[in-house]
Every structure is written in C-alpha cells, then in structure tokens.
Amino acid sequence: MSLLVNNAKKQIKDVIVNAAQKAMSEGLLCEAELTDFNIEIPASREHGDYAVNAALVWARALKNAPRKIAETVMANADLEGSYIEKFEIAGPGFINFFLNDKYYADILCDIDEKKEKYGESGFGENKKVLVEFVSANPTGPMHIGNARGGALGDCLAAVMEKAGYYVEREFYINDAGNQINKFGLSLSLRYQQIFDNSVEMPEDSYHGADIIAHAENFAAIHNDKFINCSEEERRKALVEFALPKNIQGLHDDLLKYRIEYNTWFRESTLHANGEAKRIIELLKGSGHTYVEEDALWFKGEDFGSDNFVLVRSNGVPTYIVPDIAYHYNKLVTRGFDKAIDILGADHHGYVPRLKGALTALGVDSSRLDVVLMQMVRLVKDGEIIKASKRSGKAITLVTLLEEVPIDAARFFFNLREPNSHFDFDLDLAIEESNKNPVYYVQYAYARICSIIRNLSADGITQRKCTSDELCKLNTAEERELTIHLADYTNEIIAAAKAYDPAKITHYVEELATKFHKFYNSCRVKGDDEGLMQARLTLCTNTATVIKNVLDLLKISAPETM
C-alpha cells in the first residue's frame, strides 16, 4: 500500500501496543502476550479514519472487559509526532482514530511529487509473471469471449506491472493438432468445390466464409495445380497459405484493441524441438502413468483429478500433452515465478489435470494460477442478441469494435470480476451520459481540464502549495476525495492479488463520483488565494489519478467532451 497510508497505520499500531505495554508495566493491565489485531476503515467516515479492534481481541488474555481495556490503553497513549489528531472509544470497545490535517496534506504532496508514477509499489518484488490470454484458435475469427479475455488479460498484466511485478504477455498459437487437421480438410474441400461442385462438406468441418475466401484466393494464385496431387500435399499447401494470414489477422485485430504481446508462442515448436515427446518420457519416469488397452494414461487420481489419456492406442498424443509441455516450458525452461492463464469457464476440469501433471513433474503447481472467465451476453434494446445486425452473423471482436468505441469495450469488459456472468449493453456503451461508466469517468477528467483552462483564462495559474495551505482542505467532501486518492496504491495491490482488474474500474468510478460531489460543494475560485490554490491542487491530483487509471486500462483521457 502507499507509504503514507502504511505509515499512518503503523503509527496507530505502535501507539496502541506501546500504550498497552506501558499499562501492563504499571500494573493497570495484567501481563499477557499482545496478539495481532485489525486496523480497518470504518463503514462511515463519521466514525474516524480507522477503527481498531485490539481491545476485543485482547479481552480474554487481559482478563478484562474490552471497553475497560480500550479506556486503559488509550489513557496511556502518546500521540506526539503522529498523524493522530484524536480518538474515540465506541460500542463494546472499538477504538476509532481521527487523523490530522497534515496527513491529508501529505497525501496531496505525495501525488503531486509522483504524478504518473503514483500508484506504483514494490509489492511484487519484481517476480517474473507470464500472463497468457486470448490464445484464440487460429482457424477462425475471435469471438466475444476472446474480447472479454483480451481486455481482462491485458489490464491484469498492467495492474501487476503497477504492483511491482515483472510481467510478460503471451499468446499461445494452437497451430498443431486436431483443429489444424480440420482446418486443412475444410480448406481442401472448399478448394476442390471450386472445380467440382459435387464435393460435399461434412458437418464437423469449418463452414465459415473465411474458409471459402482462403480457398478462392489460393485458387486465384495456383488455379487447379493442387487438384490432382495427394490429399496430404494439398492440405499442407493450403494450411501454409491460409494459417499465416489468420495469425496475422489475430495480431492486427488485437493491436486495434490496443493489445500487444511480448511473445506469440507456437504449439508446433513443442513438437519440432521434442519438448512434447520429452514430457511423455518424464511423466512415465515419474511413476504416475499406466497402460490400458495400449493407451498411456496419467494417474490423475494421485493428485486430486481424474485419470486421463496421454497417448492414444494409435500412438498419437492427446491435446493435453503439448499443454503440459507448454506450461513446463513457462515455469521451468523459461523460469517464470508465476504463470497466469485466462481461460473460459468450460476449462474447469482441465485445470486440476494440468496441475496434477506439473506436480508429477516436480513443479510446484501453485505457481500456475488459472482465471476462469464466465460467458458474455450482448444486450441491445433490452434483449439478448446473438448476431450482428450489420452482417447477420455471430458478433466477433472485429464487429463489436465496429459497433462500440474501443474505450467502452475495454472498460465494460472489466466492470465485473472474471468469474461472474456479464451482460454487455451495446446501447449503454455508446451513450454519452453519466449512465455510461466510462463516459462518466472521462467526463470527470475533462471537467477538471476545463476548470484549469477557465482559471488560466482569468490569469490564475497553479503554483506549489504549502502544507499549511493544503491543511485548509477540511470539508467532508475534500476529505472524502483526498482519502480516496490515498487508497489508489492499495487498490492496485488488491486487484493484483485477486487477479481482478474490476477493482480498478470500480475505484475510478467512485473517484469520479467523489470529485463531482466535491466540485458541487466547494467553489475552486475564490478570494482566499491559499484555499483556491489548495483546491486547484486537489483538482489536478484527482486528474492525475484518473489519467493514471485510464492509461493503465489503455483508455483515452480526453481534455474536452
């Protein structure tokens, strides 16, 4: 958490512990071990900045009523040199602490000093984290689930960077296995149909318009050159023609979505360099495999999952073998401290299998964390829709971004925690009103920019405030806004720990609300020049934090709206 917040909480803890030890030494309380206690923000700021339950926690050890303990402890408290202005004992023995004006002034000085770096911390200790997300099948376009996963994964990576981790983003390209075989078959059949319309497409092949387009473009170049060759040669040529175009398309679409990856990792490399085959041998050597009906099975039940096939009776590995090899590559070969996967909720049974295999390979499976993301439903005119009105087809990432601004898409997909279902309101996403959360936040930023412009037009420019001037910001609205600004670093850490960027969108929405309340209650321009400058500082610091959040989310911060 921020250094100032951390210091304030440490001061409160030290005051209470030192006072209790003093009371014990003077015989006012019996001798006992002072166990840890909570220092929390009360539900209402009227009850102070922090509430402490030490007296309730120590009641049994000190053999006294909690309220009596609280009264005795605080009677021996020394507040000298701390941020604590006063305290109150409430209810059965809670101690409520009120912090002084200097604490609030120092918060604003801290933001003013750090500016765009405000919110950063060393919490992650520069540990290496690999966030893998989207990893869409390269045989077709990205769907709405990929759109949510893209916004979620990219923002989670940004949050973790802000929290002090070393983070890399990665896209895993499934360019081997059954889906590529089906891709090759579908392309081959569509290519043959160009020259023989009696060729039929099986139901389980890919029927998308993109397959037809690839086949036609291939034929435009090669004509019927590959009609009379072997099926294997024809499929190979078609896949080599079409797959790079699909992968480039994924890259271009995600870049439009403001997502850039450090690495595009190909599954095929795990087969080419022997890593997938090596994993099979390592698992056999672990003693956790067995053969049944000529197939090689992994004893998942030894690790809390079900048993599953590694190699089929025909000698072909199942899909999970390269997946195990891929995660072994992340955590062992490349040495990341933590691997985070963003996956759809339908992978629920897949996770324990993967973790079990890693454990058998001697890898601490807690180093792999999987965020299971629930489905998205699109809503328009109050009704669930499944197709784009423009194309009549299922809405993809591309068609979504044609219908709603990128800012709205990235913000909306981070409005709910990943494991919750989400209804994406297409009408709300384009509405320019305070009902639209991203518009509401951007408007708060633009409003502050307007305040600064208007003051500048009147010949008033911001200067650095003294601590005494900042201490004048003591109305309820000013205090509420300032303390919320102080919470930003802690919210970043909480979001990183929970793998939940929605905490940051909620934070900045609330920040916009608190700013509007402040602005409506406290006139910035006034005759008291010191107070005016202090309020201007509060405005600019709020703008700094809003922009820091929007930059983190890769959302624009317009100065006019």
Backbone torsions as a table, in degrees:
resi	resn	phi	psi	omega
1	MET	NA	170.7	-176.7
2	SER	-61.4	149.8	-176.6
3	LEU	-59.5	-40.0	-178.5
4	LEU	-66.5	-46.1	178.5
5	VAL	-62.3	-42.4	179.6
6	ASN	-62.6	-41.9	179.5
7	ASN	-64.3	-42.2	-179.9
8	ALA	-62.1	-44.1	-179.6
9	LYS	-67.6	-37.0	177.5
10	LYS	-65.7	-39.5	178.1
11	GLN	-60.7	-43.2	179.5
12	ILE	-62.6	-44.9	179.8
13	LYS	-61.7	-45.7	-179.2
14	ASP	-62.8	-41.5	179.3
15	VAL	-59.2	-45.9	-177.3
16	ILE	-68.8	-47.3	-178.4
17	VAL	-64.0	-45.3	-179.8
18	ASN	-63.5	-39.0	179.1
19	ALA	-66.7	-40.7	179.2
20	ALA	-65.8	-41.9	178.7
21	GLN	-64.4	-38.3	177.2
22	LYS	-64.1	-44.0	179.7
23	ALA	-63.5	-36.8	178.5
24	MET	-69.0	-41.3	-178.9
25	SER	-65.7	-26.9	179.9
26	GLU	-94.2	6.1	177.0
27	GLY	77.4	11.5	179.6
28	LEU	-80.5	-23.5	173.5
29	LEU	-133.4	148.5	179.7
30	CYS	-71.3	154.4	-179.1
31	GLU	-68.7	133.5	178.8
32	ALA	-162.5	160.8	175.9
33	GLU	-75.4	130.8	-178.9
34	LEU	-92.1	100.4	-179.5
35	THR	-76.5	169.9	-176.3
36	ASP	-70.1	159.0	-178.6
37	PHE	-145.3	170.6	-176.0
38	ASN	-96.6	141.2	171.9
39	ILE	-121.3	106.7	-171.5
40	GLU	-126.9	158.2	175.9
41	ILE	-79.4	125.6	-179.7
42	PRO	-65.7	157.9	178.3
43	ALA	-60.5	-34.6	177.7
44	SER	-121.8	131.8	179.9
45	ARG	-66.6	-14.0	175.8
46	GLU	-62.3	-22.6	-179.8
47	HIS	-93.6	14.8	175.7
48	GLY	108.4	178.4	178.0
49	ASP	-83.4	-33.5	179.4
50	TYR	-142.1	145.1	175.4
51	ALA	-117.8	137.4	-175.4
52	VAL	-121.9	135.6	-178.5
53	ASN	-106.6	22.2	-175.2
54	ALA	-55.3	-44.7	-176.9
55	ALA	-62.4	-36.9	178.6
56	LEU	-70.8	-38.8	-180.0
57	VAL	-66.9	-36.1	-175.0
58	TRP	-89.5	-2.6	-172.0
59	ALA	-54.2	-47.1	-177.6
60	ARG	-67.2	-45.9	-177.4
61	ALA	-64.7	-38.7	-178.2
62	LEU	-89.7	-0.9	174.1
63	LYS	51.8	51.9	-178.5
64	ASN	-154.9	163.6	178.0
65	ALA	-69.4	139.9	-177.6
66	PRO	-54.4	-42.2	-177.8
67	ARG	-65.7	-39.0	178.4
68	LYS	-64.0	-39.9	177.6
69	ILE	-62.5	-45.7	-179.6
70	ALA	-59.8	-43.9	-179.6
71	GLU	-64.2	-41.8	-179.4
72	THR	-67.7	-44.1	-179.4
73	VAL	-61.2	-49.2	-174.6
74	MET	-73.4	-21.2	174.7
75	ALA	-68.2	-19.5	-179.6
76	ASN	-109.2	13.6	-176.2
77	ALA	-83.1	140.9	175.7
78	ASP	-112.9	112.2	-176.8
79	LEU	-94.8	0.8	-176.1
80	GLU	-58.2	131.6	175.7
81	GLY	78.5	6.9	-179.8
82	SER	-107.3	172.7	175.7
83	TYR	-80.1	-4.5	-173.7
84	ILE	-76.9	123.8	177.7
85	GLU	-90.5	-42.4	179.8
86	LYS	-162.5	172.8	176.7
87	PHE	-142.5	158.7	175.7
88	GLU	-136.5	144.7	175.4
89	ILE	-99.6	127.4	-173.5
90	ALA	-128.7	152.1	174.5
91	GLY	55.9	-136.9	-176.3
92	PRO	-76.2	-5.6	-180.0
93	GLY	147.9	16.2	173.3
94	PHE	-69.8	147.0	176.2
95	ILE	-114.7	116.7	-179.5
96	ASN	-99.4	129.3	-177.6
97	PHE	-109.5	135.5	175.9
98	PHE	-112.2	127.7	-178.2
99	LEU	-93.3	156.0	-172.0
100	ASN	-85.9	175.9	-177.6
101	ASP	-60.5	-34.3	-177.2
102	LYS	-63.3	-35.8	177.9
103	TYR	-58.2	-47.5	-179.3
104	TYR	-66.8	-37.4	177.7
105	ALA	-64.6	-41.0	-179.2
106	ASP	-66.3	-31.7	176.1
107	ILE	-59.3	-47.5	-178.4
108	LEU	-67.5	-37.3	176.4
109	CYS	-63.3	-38.2	-179.9
110	ASP	-63.7	-45.3	179.1
111	ILE	-65.1	-42.4	-179.2
112	ASP	-60.9	-34.6	-178.2
113	GLU	-78.0	-42.5	-173.6
114	LYS	-85.4	-28.7	178.4
115	LYS	49.4	-117.9	-174.2
116	GLU	-67.1	-14.3	177.6
117	LYS	-90.3	-3.7	179.9
118	TYR	-63.9	132.8	-176.8
119	GLY	107.3	-20.2	179.2
120	GLU	-73.4	150.2	176.9
121	SER	-150.0	172.1	177.1
122	GLY	-100.2	19.0	-175.7
123	PHE	-53.4	-42.4	-175.6
124	GLY	-76.9	-7.0	176.5
125	GLU	54.0	29.0	178.0
126	ASN	60.2	23.4	176.3
127	LYS	-64.7	145.5	-176.1
128	LYS	-82.8	121.9	-178.9
129	VAL	-124.7	132.4	175.6
130	LEU	-111.7	118.0	178.5
131	VAL	-103.4	115.6	178.0
132	GLU	-105.4	126.9	-177.2
133	PHE	-151.4	160.2	-172.8
134	VAL	70.5	-75.2	177.9
135	SER	40.7	45.8	-177.5
136	ALA	-67.2	148.8	175.8
137	ASN	-57.8	124.6	-176.1
138	PRO	-77.1	5.4	-179.8
139	THR	-88.1	-0.2	-180.0
140	GLY	-163.5	178.6	-178.0
141	PRO	-73.1	161.9	179.6
142	MET	-79.2	138.6	-178.4
143	HIS	-97.8	-176.0	-175.9
144	ILE	-64.2	-34.8	175.8
145	GLY	-59.7	-38.9	176.5
146	ASN	-65.8	-33.3	178.5
147	ALA	-64.4	-42.8	177.4
148	ARG	-67.5	-44.6	-179.9
149	GLY	-62.1	-34.6	178.9
150	GLY	-65.7	-48.6	179.5
151	ALA	-64.1	-42.8	-178.8
152	LEU	-64.5	-50.0	-177.3
153	GLY	-64.6	-42.9	-178.3
154	ASP	-66.1	-41.4	-179.4
155	CYS	-73.0	-34.3	175.7
156	LEU	-63.4	-42.9	177.7
157	ALA	-60.0	-41.9	179.6
158	ALA	-65.6	-41.0	177.9
159	VAL	-60.9	-44.3	-177.9
160	MET	-68.5	-34.8	174.0
161	GLU	-61.5	-44.5	-179.9
162	LYS	-62.9	-31.9	-178.6
163	ALA	-83.4	3.4	172.5
164	GLY	99.6	16.2	174.3
165	TYR	-94.2	155.4	167.2
166	TYR	-89.5	120.5	-171.2
167	VAL	-124.0	138.0	169.4
168	GLU	-123.6	146.5	177.4
169	ARG	-104.5	140.1	-176.7
170	GLU	-141.0	142.2	174.3
171	PHE	-113.5	124.8	179.7
172	TYR	-96.5	116.0	-177.4
173	ILE	-92.5	113.7	176.5
174	ASN	-79.7	78.8	-177.0
175	ASP	-104.4	28.9	176.4
176	ALA	-148.7	165.6	175.1
177	GLY	94.2	-165.4	-171.3
178	ASN	-60.3	-41.1	-176.1
179	GLN	-66.5	-31.0	177.5
180	ILE	-74.9	-35.6	175.1
181	ASN	-61.8	-42.9	179.1
182	LYS	-67.5	-36.3	177.1
183	PHE	-60.8	-47.2	179.6
184	GLY	-63.1	-42.5	177.8
185	LEU	-60.8	-46.8	-177.5
186	SER	-63.0	-43.2	178.1
187	LEU	-62.9	-42.6	-178.8
188	SER	-61.8	-44.6	-179.0
189	LEU	-66.3	-43.2	178.7
190	ARG	-64.6	-36.9	177.0
191	TYR	-64.3	-44.2	179.6
192	GLN	-65.8	-34.1	179.7
193	GLN	-62.0	-27.4	179.2
194	ILE	-61.3	-31.7	-176.8
195	PHE	-107.8	-10.4	-179.9
196	ASP	-151.9	99.8	-174.3
197	ASN	-74.2	1.0	176.1
198	SER	-84.3	-10.9	178.9
199	VAL	-68.6	130.1	-177.1
200	GLU	-106.3	153.7	177.6
201	MET	-100.1	122.4	175.3
202	PRO	-65.4	155.3	-175.8
203	GLU	-61.0	-35.5	-175.2
204	ASP	-86.4	10.6	175.5
205	SER	-90.2	173.5	179.6
206	TYR	-84.1	125.6	-175.0
207	HIS	-108.9	10.2	-175.3
208	GLY	-66.8	157.8	179.1
209	ALA	-64.5	-26.5	-179.6
210	ASP	-65.2	-33.6	178.9
211	ILE	-66.4	-44.0	178.2
212	ILE	-61.2	-44.1	-178.4
213	ALA	-62.7	-42.8	178.7
214	HIS	-61.6	-44.7	-178.4
215	ALA	-62.8	-42.5	-179.9
216	GLU	-66.4	-40.9	178.9
217	ASN	-66.5	-37.0	177.5
218	PHE	-65.0	-43.4	-179.5
219	ALA	-66.7	-32.7	178.8
220	ALA	-63.4	-28.6	-179.8
221	ILE	-88.8	-45.1	-169.7
222	HIS	-106.7	-6.3	-177.4
223	ASN	53.4	-131.7	-176.4
224	ASP	-99.3	22.0	-176.5
225	LYS	-55.0	-34.9	-173.7
226	PHE	-102.6	13.8	179.3
227	ILE	-73.6	-42.5	-174.4
228	ASN	-95.9	4.4	177.3
229	CYS	-85.3	-179.3	-178.8
230	SER	-69.9	154.9	178.9
231	GLU	-59.7	-40.6	-179.6
232	GLU	-61.8	-43.9	-179.1
233	GLU	-67.1	-40.3	-178.8
234	ARG	-64.5	-47.0	-180.0
235	ARG	-62.2	-43.7	-179.0
236	LYS	-58.9	-44.7	-179.0
237	ALA	-65.4	-41.2	-179.2
238	LEU	-67.6	-42.1	179.2
239	VAL	-65.5	-41.9	179.3
240	GLU	-64.7	-26.9	177.2
241	PHE	-79.4	-46.5	-170.2
242	ALA	-87.4	-38.7	-173.0
243	LEU	-61.0	-45.8	178.0
244	PRO	-59.5	-33.8	178.2
245	LYS	-67.7	-40.0	177.8
246	ASN	-65.1	-42.9	-179.6
247	ILE	-64.8	-41.0	176.7
248	GLN	-63.8	-36.3	177.1
249	GLY	-63.4	-41.9	176.0
250	LEU	-60.4	-44.9	179.9
251	HIS	-59.8	-46.5	-177.2
252	ASP	-67.2	-42.6	-179.1
253	ASP	-64.9	-40.4	-179.9
254	LEU	-71.1	-33.6	177.0
255	LEU	-65.3	-38.7	175.3
256	LYS	-61.3	-32.2	179.3
257	TYR	-81.9	5.7	178.0
258	ARG	70.3	32.9	178.8
259	ILE	-115.8	124.1	174.9
260	GLU	-123.8	136.3	-178.6
261	TYR	-104.4	149.0	171.7
262	ASN	-72.9	-36.7	-174.7
263	THR	-141.5	137.2	167.6
264	TRP	-108.3	102.7	-171.5
265	PHE	-95.6	122.7	-178.7
266	ARG	-90.5	129.5	175.7
267	GLU	-57.3	-36.4	-176.5
268	SER	-59.0	-27.5	179.4
269	THR	-66.0	-29.9	179.3
270	LEU	-67.8	-28.6	176.0
271	HIS	-82.9	-40.5	-176.7
272	ALA	-66.5	-38.4	-177.7
273	ASN	-92.8	3.3	175.2
274	GLY	83.8	4.7	-177.8
275	GLU	-66.6	-37.2	179.0
276	ALA	-65.2	-44.4	178.9
277	LYS	-64.2	-38.1	-179.5
278	ARG	-64.7	-36.4	179.4
279	ILE	-61.5	-40.9	178.4
280	ILE	-59.5	-45.3	-179.5
281	GLU	-65.8	-39.5	178.7
282	LEU	-65.1	-39.7	179.1
283	LEU	-68.5	-38.3	176.0
284	LYS	-62.6	-38.8	179.7
285	GLY	-72.5	-16.5	-178.9
286	SER	-75.3	-16.1	-178.4
287	GLY	83.9	11.8	-177.2
288	HIS	-114.9	28.7	176.0
289	THR	-126.1	163.0	175.2
290	TYR	-154.1	160.2	-179.7
291	VAL	-107.9	131.7	176.7
292	GLU	-141.9	124.4	-177.4
293	GLU	52.1	44.7	176.3
294	ASP	67.9	5.1	176.7
295	ALA	-102.8	146.5	177.8
296	LEU	-92.8	122.6	-177.8
297	TRP	-110.7	150.3	171.6
298	PHE	-101.1	135.0	-179.6
299	LYS	-80.4	73.8	-179.7
300	GLY	-61.7	-27.7	-178.8
301	GLU	-62.7	-20.7	175.9
302	ASP	-69.2	-15.4	-174.2
303	PHE	-128.6	19.1	174.6
304	GLY	87.4	8.3	174.9
305	SER	-117.2	-170.8	174.6
306	ASP	-88.0	164.4	173.4
307	ASN	-75.4	145.7	-178.9
308	PHE	-147.9	157.6	-176.3
309	VAL	-79.5	132.3	173.4
310	LEU	-95.6	-46.5	-179.4
311	VAL	-130.2	125.3	-179.5
312	ARG	-67.8	167.6	-178.7
313	SER	-63.3	-21.8	177.7
314	ASN	-85.9	4.1	177.2
315	GLY	88.9	0.5	-178.5
316	VAL	-91.5	125.5	178.6
317	PRO	-64.3	149.6	175.1
318	THR	-79.7	171.2	-175.2
319	TYR	-60.6	-26.4	-172.8
320	ILE	-75.9	-20.0	-179.1
321	VAL	-62.2	-53.2	176.8
322	PRO	-63.4	-29.2	177.1
323	ASP	-65.1	-42.3	176.8
324	ILE	-63.7	-45.0	179.3
325	ALA	-60.8	-38.6	-179.7
326	TYR	-63.7	-44.3	-178.7
327	HIS	-74.3	-30.3	172.6
328	TYR	-64.2	-39.2	178.0
329	ASN	-63.0	-41.8	179.5
330	LYS	-61.5	-50.5	-168.4
331	LEU	-89.3	-27.0	-177.3
332	VAL	-108.4	-58.8	-176.6
333	THR	-61.5	-47.5	-178.3
334	ARG	-95.4	-11.2	169.9
335	GLY	71.8	31.2	174.2
336	PHE	-71.4	140.0	178.1
337	ASP	-69.8	-31.4	-177.0
338	LYS	-145.4	136.0	172.7
339	ALA	-114.5	127.4	179.0
340	ILE	-118.0	123.5	176.6
341	ASP	-108.3	134.9	171.0
342	ILE	-101.5	112.2	-175.1
343	LEU	-129.8	160.8	175.5
344	GLY	-70.3	156.9	-177.2
345	ALA	-62.4	-19.6	179.6
346	ASP	-71.7	-3.5	177.3
347	HIS	-91.3	12.8	-174.1
348	HIS	-54.8	-44.8	-179.0
349	GLY	-77.9	-17.1	-177.8
350	TYR	-73.8	-32.8	-173.5
351	VAL	-63.8	-50.8	178.8
352	PRO	-62.1	-30.4	176.4
353	ARG	-63.0	-47.4	-178.3
354	LEU	-64.6	-44.0	-179.9
355	LYS	-65.5	-38.1	178.3
356	GLY	-62.5	-43.8	179.4
357	ALA	-64.2	-40.6	178.3
358	LEU	-63.6	-40.6	177.8
359	THR	-60.5	-43.7	179.0
360	ALA	-62.1	-27.3	179.1
361	LEU	-86.0	3.7	178.2
362	GLY	84.8	14.9	179.5
363	VAL	-99.5	134.3	175.6
364	ASP	-66.6	108.2	-173.7
365	SER	-68.1	-13.8	176.7
366	SER	-70.1	-11.4	176.6
367	ARG	-77.9	-9.8	173.2
368	LEU	-106.2	122.1	174.6
369	ASP	-120.0	135.3	-179.4
370	VAL	-118.1	124.0	175.8
371	VAL	-95.2	113.1	179.7
372	LEU	-90.2	121.5	-171.8
373	MET	-105.0	128.9	-179.5
374	GLN	-79.9	169.7	-174.0
375	MET	-72.0	161.7	177.0
376	VAL	-116.4	137.3	171.7
377	ARG	-115.7	138.5	177.9
378	LEU	-93.5	134.0	-178.0
379	VAL	-121.2	132.1	175.0
380	LYS	-141.8	133.9	-176.7
381	ASP	54.3	33.9	177.3
382	GLY	77.5	5.8	-177.7
383	GLU	-121.6	147.5	176.6
384	ILE	-71.7	131.7	177.9
385	ILE	-120.6	153.0	-179.5
386	LYS	-122.0	-4.1	-177.3
387	ALA	-139.9	154.4	176.3
388	SER	-75.7	131.1	178.8
389	LYS	-67.4	-24.4	-178.5
390	ARG	-74.7	-45.8	-174.4
391	SER	-104.6	-17.5	-176.9
392	GLY	75.9	6.6	-179.1
393	LYS	-112.5	170.7	178.9
394	ALA	-56.0	139.1	-178.1
395	ILE	-75.4	124.7	177.9
396	THR	-102.8	178.8	175.7
397	LEU	-56.9	-43.1	-177.0
398	VAL	-63.8	-47.7	-178.1
399	THR	-69.5	-30.7	176.0
400	LEU	-61.9	-45.2	-177.6
401	LEU	-72.6	-12.4	171.7
402	GLU	-81.0	-22.0	-176.3
403	GLU	-98.6	-29.5	-178.8
404	VAL	-130.9	152.7	177.7
405	PRO	-63.4	149.0	178.7
406	ILE	-60.7	-38.7	177.7
407	ASP	-55.0	-46.4	-177.9
408	ALA	-66.7	-42.8	-179.1
409	ALA	-60.2	-48.3	-177.7
410	ARG	-66.0	-39.0	-179.4
411	PHE	-70.9	-47.2	-176.4
412	PHE	-62.3	-40.7	-178.4
413	PHE	-69.3	-11.1	175.7
414	ASN	-110.5	21.4	178.5
415	LEU	-83.8	-21.2	-178.2
416	ARG	-124.1	150.5	176.2
417	GLU	-62.7	151.3	-171.7
418	PRO	-55.9	-35.8	-174.4
419	ASN	-84.2	12.1	177.0
420	SER	-108.6	144.6	174.7
421	HIS	-66.4	150.5	-175.5
422	PHE	-137.3	127.5	172.7
423	ASP	-97.3	114.7	-179.3
424	PHE	-89.3	112.0	-178.0
425	ASP	-86.6	103.5	-176.7
426	LEU	-64.8	-34.0	178.7
427	ASP	-68.0	-44.5	-179.2
428	LEU	-65.2	-34.9	-177.0
429	ALA	-63.0	-25.1	-179.9
430	ILE	-107.2	0.3	-178.2
431	GLU	-77.0	130.7	178.7
432	GLU	-96.4	77.3	179.6
433	SER	-153.0	170.4	-179.9
434	ASN	-68.1	-10.9	175.8
435	LYS	-71.9	-26.0	178.4
436	ASN	-84.1	112.0	-172.3
437	PRO	-60.1	-38.4	-179.3
438	VAL	-71.4	-38.0	176.0
439	TYR	-62.7	-42.0	-178.8
440	TYR	-59.6	-43.3	179.8
441	VAL	-70.3	-45.8	180.0
442	GLN	-62.7	-36.0	179.4
443	TYR	-65.1	-37.8	178.0
444	ALA	-60.8	-42.8	178.7
445	TYR	-64.6	-46.3	-180.0
446	ALA	-62.7	-35.1	179.9
447	ARG	-64.4	-40.0	178.2
448	ILE	-65.8	-42.3	177.5
449	CYS	-60.1	-37.4	178.4
450	SER	-66.2	-40.4	177.8
451	ILE	-58.7	-45.8	-178.5
452	ILE	-64.2	-42.6	179.0
453	ARG	-62.6	-44.3	-177.9
454	ASN	-65.2	-40.3	177.6
455	LEU	-65.6	-39.9	179.2
456	SER	-62.8	-38.5	178.5
457	ALA	-63.9	-26.1	177.4
458	ASP	-90.7	9.4	178.0
459	GLY	81.7	15.0	-179.1
460	ILE	-105.2	118.9	176.9
461	THR	-116.4	152.2	-178.1
462	GLN	-75.9	140.9	173.4
463	ARG	-127.0	171.1	179.0
464	LYS	-73.6	129.7	-179.3
465	CYS	-87.5	151.9	171.2
466	THR	-80.4	163.5	177.6
467	SER	-62.2	-37.4	179.6
468	ASP	-63.5	-38.5	178.2
469	GLU	-66.2	-41.9	179.4
470	LEU	-67.4	-25.3	177.6
471	CYS	-68.1	-13.5	178.3
472	LYS	-73.7	-12.4	-178.7
473	LEU	-82.7	79.2	-173.1
474	ASN	-124.4	13.4	173.8
475	THR	-75.0	163.0	-179.4
476	ALA	-59.2	-41.0	-177.8
477	GLU	-67.9	-39.0	178.7
478	GLU	-67.2	-41.3	179.6
479	ARG	-65.5	-44.1	-179.1
480	GLU	-60.7	-43.4	-179.6
481	LEU	-66.8	-44.5	-178.0
482	THR	-63.6	-44.2	-177.3
483	ILE	-69.3	-29.8	176.3
484	HIS	-68.7	-37.3	174.7
485	LEU	-60.6	-38.2	-179.4
486	ALA	-66.4	-24.0	-177.1
487	ASP	-78.0	-10.2	-169.9
488	TYR	-58.5	-47.9	-178.5
489	THR	-59.8	-42.5	179.4
490	ASN	-64.8	-36.3	178.5
491	GLU	-67.1	-37.1	175.9
492	ILE	-60.6	-47.1	-179.8
493	ILE	-63.2	-43.4	179.6
494	ALA	-62.0	-40.8	179.1
495	ALA	-66.2	-38.3	178.5
496	ALA	-67.2	-41.8	-179.7
497	LYS	-66.3	-37.9	-176.4
498	ALA	-90.6	-3.9	-174.0
499	TYR	53.3	47.8	-173.4
500	ASP	-139.7	88.3	178.4
501	PRO	-63.7	-14.2	178.2
502	ALA	-59.8	-25.6	176.9
503	LYS	-60.5	-30.7	-177.7
504	ILE	-80.5	-38.2	176.1
505	THR	-65.7	-39.1	177.2
506	HIS	-64.0	-41.1	-179.6
507	TYR	-60.0	-47.1	-174.5
508	VAL	-74.7	-29.4	172.4
509	GLU	-61.4	-45.6	-179.7
510	GLU	-66.7	-35.4	177.4
511	LEU	-61.8	-42.9	178.2
512	ALA	-61.9	-41.3	179.0
513	THR	-61.6	-46.2	-178.4
514	LYS	-67.0	-33.7	176.4
515	PHE	-66.2	-45.7	-179.6
516	HIS	-60.5	-38.4	178.0
517	LYS	-64.7	-43.4	177.2
518	PHE	-60.8	-48.1	-175.3
519	TYR	-63.5	-37.6	-179.8
520	ASN	-73.3	-18.7	-176.7
521	SER	-105.2	-25.7	-172.8
522	CYS	-124.5	113.1	179.1
523	ARG	-71.9	126.8	-178.0
524	VAL	-73.3	-51.5	-179.0
525	LYS	-78.6	131.6	-179.2
526	GLY	-165.1	178.9	-177.2
527	ASP	-76.4	-29.5	178.0
528	ASP	-78.5	99.4	-173.3
529	GLU	-62.0	-38.5	179.6
530	GLY	-64.1	-43.8	178.9
531	LEU	-67.1	-39.4	178.5
532	MET	-60.5	-45.5	179.4
533	GLN	-64.6	-37.4	178.6
534	ALA	-64.7	-43.3	179.5
535	ARG	-68.5	-33.9	175.8
536	LEU	-65.4	-38.7	176.2
537	THR	-63.0	-42.1	178.0
538	LEU	-61.8	-39.9	177.7
539	CYS	-62.9	-50.1	-176.4
540	THR	-67.4	-34.6	176.7
541	ASN	-66.4	-37.2	176.0
542	THR	-64.0	-42.9	177.5
543	ALA	-61.2	-39.8	178.6
544	THR	-58.8	-47.7	-176.6
545	VAL	-69.9	-41.0	177.3
546	ILE	-58.7	-46.2	-179.4
547	LYS	-65.7	-38.0	177.0
548	ASN	-58.4	-42.2	179.7
549	VAL	-67.3	-47.3	-178.7
550	LEU	-64.1	-38.1	176.0
551	ASP	-63.2	-41.7	178.9
552	LEU	-60.1	-41.6	-179.8
553	LEU	-81.1	-2.4	-175.8
554	LYS	57.8	49.4	178.5
555	ILE	-121.3	140.4	-175.2
556	SER	-70.2	152.0	177.4
557	ALA	-120.6	85.0	-176.7
558	PRO	-70.6	139.4	-179.9
559	GLU	-84.5	-16.3	175.0
560	THR	-135.4	148.9	178.3
561	MET	-144.7	NA	NA
